[in-house]
Amino acid sequence: MALDKSFDAVTARSNEIIKDAIGVDYSKFESGNIAFDYEGMMDSVGYSLEEVIKINRETGVGNTPLIELKNISALARKLSAPGKGARIFVKDEQCNPSGSFKDRRAALSVYEAQKMGYKGVVAATSGNYGAAVASQAAMRNLDCIIVQECYDSKKVGQPEILEKQRKCECLGAEVVQLSVGPELFYTFLSILEDTGYFNASLYSFFAIAGTETLGYELANQCKEMTGRFPDYVLATHAGGGNLTGTARGLVKAGATETKVYGASVDLKGLHMASDNDFNKKSFTTGHTGFGVPYATDPDHSDVPRSAARPLRYMDEYMIVKQGEVFYMTEALSSLEGMERGPAGNTSLTAAFALARELDEDQIIIVQETEYTGAGKHPLPQLAFAKQNGVELSFGDPDADIPGKNIILPEHPSMIKSRYSDMDKLRRSYIKKQVQHVGATWAGESDIAYLAAETKSSKEFVVETLKGINIEIK
């Protein structure tokens, strides 16, 4: 009898499909209430950090340079009070095979797929991860299908996403392009079921374990170059895997005192699943439309429990404006001779603002760059914005209204720090974790788990739980 391939039937089988496509029974990590065994799940990756590094090296992943941005640091000092203006370094992840840190997330997943005997891999992504999976699959002689949310209902696609399609296809992948909406998850599940391929999820523990090598490397490189670990590491935050993996790698290197900040572009007011708003956003990743939902509800991903859990590790969450990121992208090119894409430059923008608050002997590392190309470059992105009725001007970036205008700063001194309310994010996360399992009570293990998940205290967790009428046992 043929399988029912209707939307409702396929999505109802999602847990079974994903289990078959990744070879992991996530239920063994559940406690029966709010808590789940996160570290147990991460340990089940089955490889030490040294083994992951070795696997990465087999396909040329990692060992990327750490570069001090001396001219940008000097500009920050010129605009700062005397004695202020931290040193800014960048980890140049463009040097990976497909041009971004996502190769680290893909390398271990594709290795595992080959080891387990899968004939191919599938990933749902409109970003750099698709190119990374395609590159790694080509090296290991596996088939690759990338499912991409690309168009609005008029079949108009963003230049950056179309650039990713081109790159994925050049690397040998089949690209399935879809319009914005719920068909993405349905199509992804259906392809996994029909092909029997491996789910190379961005949010699996394989992907996060691969990213640990990034934090580990940059910590040790910084110590070798400067004699100590960095004071701050800034990560562009979208789905949370970038920050989570990097932070875990820092800990494994011994850099336990290093502060980890997330950074996202402010796209407040634009809805990521809206057909009307889809092409009015000039950033396809690293923005608040992903950053806030994935910080507060990480488990709404393509695996039952996401290994990307940024609130476990995030000390602060900085927000930057669209025009500021485009400005810093040009500054990186003209002052440092490094033409790079906008995702990594989101955290560079935050680092530039943060540097002006810190003493000049402190060290900030921007932990990744990405390649740029025909569609990812700021010029086609800005031209596309104008075509969609977005006004471009120079002025005060604080007057920026996503979907309405993009304001480039008239002067670099106008790039400034903005901080999210971390306790508000933590409370939202706790509420969603309670809803995730339908909990009515919380025990000691649940409270300890939520405190670890939110990098807060048991007292904070208990207060939040009582505020939503959860019984404390």
Secondary structure, 3 states (H helix, E strand, C coil): CCCCCCHHHHHHCHHHHHHHHHCCCHHHHECCCCCECHHHHHHCCCCCHHHHHHHHHHCCCCCCCEEECHHHHHHHHHCCCCCECCEEEEECHHHCCCCCCHHHHHHHHHHHHHHCCCCEEEEECCCHHHHHHHHHHHHCCCEEEEEEEEECCCCCECHHHHHHHHHHHHCCCEEEEEECCCHHHHHHHHHHHHHCCEECCCCCHHHHHHHHHHHHHHHHHHHHHHCCCCCEEEEECCCCHHHHHHHHHHHHHCCCCCEEEEEEECCCCCCCCCCCCHHHCCCCCCEHHHHHHHHHCCCCCCCCCCCCCHHHCCCEEEEECHHHHHHHHHHHHHHHCCCCCHHHHHHHHHHHHHHCCCECCCEEEECCCCCCCCCCCHHHHHHHHHHCCCEEEEECHHHCCCCCEEEEECCHHHCCCCECCHHHHHHHHHHHHHHHHCCCEECHHHHHHHHHHHCCCHHHHHHHHHHCCCEEC
